[in-house]
Amino acid sequence: MKKNMGSADRIIRFLLAAVFAWLYFGGIVTGTFGIVLVVLGAVFVLTSLVSFCPLYTLVGLNSCPAKRS
């Protein structure tokens, strides 16, 4: 897998995952919507850790900075 996520994108995803977890485990959001948020948060954490987003590949996005030669 080629990295396609920059640092800012990874940090934002991780922070969103933390907010989703706080909302669910704090009892603020419950039910099906809460479970969807937890799953989405898990996907955000996973993609942040590996610096690769499959959706970015499908739509042709890349937030990684250009490598210098």
Buried (B, 14 or more C-beta within 10 A) or exposed (E): EEEBBBEEBBEBBBEBBEEBBEBBEEEEBEEEEBEEBBEEBEBBBEBBEEBBBEEBEEEEEBBBEEEEE
